[in-house]
Amino acid sequence: MIVAQRKYNYEYPPYTSEKKEQIRKTKKNRKLKNLLFVVFISSLSILILYRYTVIYQRSIALDKMEKQVQYTENLNQQLKAQIASLSNPARIEEIAKEKLGMQLPEENQIVYINVGEKPKVAEEKKGEEKSQDRSNFFMRILGVLNR
């Protein structure tokens, strides 16, 4: 009797169809993951290559600028040497005598002027400015203390 009371379920789910769907899903997921991995790696490599090209271009630009700076410094040194040679007092005197017809002054052509000491008015103004500076300083201190 006990055996008769049990109900046995002899219906089995279809074996092949569910397993095939699960295998298909896992294959699709694996393919999708592989595809995303390949896309990620390729985009990362493209980004790295782009950065290297930018670095290379900037390196070339830096080299050009350094060459230009060196050329400018050399030109500057040449111009300084030229200025030194052209501002030589002996050369200037020679050009003044030969080309411009100038000559050194004689004793009777030289006039000396005695400037003397500073005027007293200037000294008095300096004394007044010092006293005003002192009074302004004390007024500032009082202004700070009154706050």
RAQUI-V41778 format. One record per helix or strand. SS is the DSSP state (@ for helix, = for strand). FROM is the first residue (numbers start at 0). TO is the last residue. If there is no record, write none. Layout:
BEGIN
<<SS/FROM/TO> <SS/FROM/TO>>
END
This chain:
BEGIN
<<@/1/4> <@/14/85> <@/88/97> <@/106/108> <@/119/145>>
END
